[in-house]
Amino acid sequence: MTKTELLKMSWMEFEEARHRTDLVIVPVGSIEVFGPHLPLGSDTLIAGRLAIRLSEMIKALVAPVVPVGYTRPLMEFPGSLTVTPDQLGQYLQGICTSLIGWGFKKILFFNTHRRNVPIIDHLCLEYLKPQNIKAAQIFWWQMVENNGRQLMTSPDSPYGHAGEACTAVLMEVAPELVNMNAAVQGKVKKKSRYGEIFSYSSYRENADSGVIGYPDQATPEKGREVVKICLERIAGFVQEEMGEN
């Protein structure tokens, strides 16, 4: 099988590969609490491994995964790591500058962490678009929520943090790291009546395990199906909206 990961290519293999496509996928994750049953690197594992699967469905190369994102609200939990928005933006800009220098004209960010979304938005609009670089961002968990509604069965918060959908995806992507013996249900302890207003209360005080939802409702079959549906939809977008060489 033709290599798609820059990380595993020699410079000669990369030199040949960059002439086959002008599209590169940049996976961006985070290191943060994902409940007692899922690894801290869940987002990063998903971004990196699914970007590789996607690259095999479309004509694209995959940059090394960016493992740490902007995770300040979750720093109350041991093991969570964060960088500032400026640091992440500058780092991603540096990666993009290198990729553009090697001839890539299309950059697809495969992002699995919500707080990274506006940082990548800013990079695409203020840096890439003015250079006529075609850029797009996948926010993975929005894809899962939009395309997995018929699959999830939790009575509440099926797409909550480390809940049913998250756990099902990890069962598909990194089953060796899922410990269902440690899984617990989690509900927000105090739900605001003003959910449409952004506020900045303690996450840990509201969800002390890091879980919101019912991870026990997850199954490998649900994970396999939602991953398949989402990757096929992303591939369709790339083919229709970004064009393939």
Secondary structure as UniProt FT lines:
FT   HELIX           6..8
FT   HELIX           11..17
FT   TURN            18..20
FT   STRAND          23..28
FT   TURN            35..37
FT   TURN            40..41
FT   HELIX           42..57
FT   TURN            58..59
FT   STRAND          61..62
FT   HELIX           72..74
FT   TURN            75..76
FT   TURN            78..79
FT   HELIX           85..101
FT   TURN            102..103
FT   STRAND          106..111
FT   HELIX           114..116
FT   HELIX           117..123
FT   HELIX           124..128
FT   HELIX           129..131
FT   STRAND          134..139
FT   HELIX           140..147
FT   TURN            149..151
FT   TURN            158..159
FT   TURN            161..162
FT   HELIX           164..173
FT   HELIX           175..177
FT   HELIX           180..182
FT   TURN            195..196
FT   HELIX           203..206
FT   TURN            208..209
FT   HELIX           215..217
FT   HELIX           220..237
FT   HELIX           238..242
//
